[in-house]
C-alpha cells in the first residue's frame, strides 16, 4: 500500500469514529431520551430496538424534492437524517398547532391518487 492509500484509510477511520461519537452524543441527549420514552409507551421493545409501525406514503414530486432539499440543508450542518426522520420531525412540529392551523395546512395540499408500483 502506498502513502495515499494509508492516508485515505486513516481519514476514513477517523471520520467513521467521529460519526459514531456524534450518534452516541445524540442518543444521550434529553430529546432522544424523551422520544424514546414516549415511543416505548406505544410499542414494545424487541431486543435492544424499538418496534415501529411501517407505513407506505405517497408524495408529490414537489414534496419529494422538498424532502431532499431539507436533507441537503441538514447534511451541510453535519446532520444526516433519513426521509422517515424528516417526516417524523414534521409530524412532531404539527402536534403543537391548533385545529384551525391544521385545517389550513391540510387545505393547502392537493389530493394525490394512490397507486401501487409492482
C-alpha positions as CSV (number, residue, x, y, z in Angstrom):
1,X,0.0,0.0,0.0
2,X,1.3,3.4,-0.8
3,X,1.2,6.6,1.4
4,X,-2.0,7.9,-0.3
5,X,-3.9,4.7,0.4
6,X,-2.8,4.6,4.0
7,X,-3.7,8.3,4.4
8,X,-7.1,7.7,3.0
9,X,-7.7,4.7,5.1
10,X,-6.8,6.7,8.3
11,X,-9.0,9.5,7.2
12,X,-12.0,7.2,6.7
13,X,-11.3,5.5,10.1
14,X,-11.3,8.9,11.8
15,X,-14.4,10.1,10.0
16,X,-16.2,6.8,10.9
17,X,-15.2,7.2,14.6
18,X,-16.3,10.8,14.7
19,X,-19.7,9.8,13.2
20,X,-20.1,7.1,15.8
21,X,-19.3,9.6,18.6
22,X,-21.9,12.0,17.2
23,X,-24.5,9.2,17.1
24,X,-23.7,8.3,20.7
25,X,-24.0,12.0,21.8
26,X,-27.4,12.2,20.2
27,X,-28.5,9.0,21.9
28,X,-27.5,10.5,25.2
29,X,-29.4,13.8,24.6
30,X,-32.5,14.6,26.6
31,X,-34.6,14.9,23.4
32,X,-33.6,11.4,22.3
33,X,-34.4,10.0,25.7
34,X,-37.8,11.8,25.8
35,X,-38.7,10.5,22.4
36,X,-37.6,7.0,23.3
37,X,-39.7,7.0,26.4
38,X,-42.8,8.3,24.5
39,X,-42.4,5.7,21.8
40,X,-41.9,2.9,24.3
41,X,-45.3,3.7,25.8
42,X,-47.0,2.9,22.4
43,X,-44.8,0.0,21.2
44,X,-42.9,-2.9,22.6
45,X,-39.2,-3.3,22.7
46,X,-37.7,-6.1,20.6
47,X,-34.2,-6.9,21.8
48,X,-32.5,-3.5,22.1
49,X,-34.6,-1.9,19.3
50,X,-38.0,-0.2,19.5
51,X,-40.6,-1.8,17.4
52,X,-42.3,0.6,15.0
53,X,-45.2,0.7,12.6
54,X,-44.4,0.8,8.9
55,X,-46.5,2.9,6.6
56,X,-46.4,3.5,2.9
57,X,-46.8,7.1,1.8
58,X,-47.3,8.8,-1.5
59,X,-45.6,12.2,-2.1
60,X,-46.0,14.6,-5.0
61,X,-42.8,15.3,-6.9
62,X,-42.6,18.7,-5.2
63,X,-42.9,17.2,-1.8
64,X,-40.2,14.6,-2.6
65,X,-38.0,17.4,-3.8
66,X,-38.7,19.4,-0.7
67,X,-37.7,16.5,1.4
68,X,-34.4,16.1,-0.5
69,X,-33.7,19.8,-0.1
70,X,-34.3,19.6,3.7
71,X,-32.0,16.6,3.9
72,X,-29.3,18.5,2.0
73,X,-29.6,21.6,4.3
74,X,-29.2,19.3,7.3
75,X,-26.3,17.4,5.8
76,X,-24.4,20.7,5.4
77,X,-24.8,21.2,9.2
78,X,-23.5,17.7,9.8
79,X,-26.9,16.1,10.5
80,X,-27.8,13.1,8.3
81,X,-31.5,12.3,8.8
82,X,-33.4,9.7,6.9
83,X,-36.6,10.6,5.0
84,X,-38.5,8.9,7.8
85,X,-36.8,11.1,10.4
86,X,-37.7,14.3,8.4
87,X,-41.3,13.2,8.1
88,X,-41.5,12.4,11.8
89,X,-40.0,15.7,12.7
90,X,-42.7,17.4,10.6
91,X,-45.4,15.4,12.5
92,X,-43.9,16.4,15.8
93,X,-44.0,20.1,14.8
94,X,-47.6,19.8,13.7
95,X,-48.7,18.5,17.1
96,X,-48.4,22.0,18.6
97,X,-50.7,23.5,16.0
98,X,-54.3,24.3,16.9
99,X,-57.2,22.9,14.9
100,X,-57.5,26.0,12.6
101,X,-53.8,25.9,11.7
102,X,-54.0,22.2,11.0
103,X,-57.1,22.7,8.9
104,X,-55.3,25.4,6.9
105,X,-52.3,23.2,6.3
106,X,-54.4,20.3,5.1
107,X,-56.5,22.6,2.8
108,X,-53.3,23.8,1.1
109,X,-52.4,20.2,0.0
110,X,-53.8,18.7,-3.2
111,X,-55.1,15.2,-3.4
112,X,-52.8,12.5,-4.8
113,X,-54.2,9.4,-6.3
114,X,-53.0,6.3,-4.5
115,X,-51.2,4.0,-6.9
116,X,-49.3,0.7,-6.5
117,X,-46.0,0.1,-8.2
118,X,-45.4,-3.5,-8.8
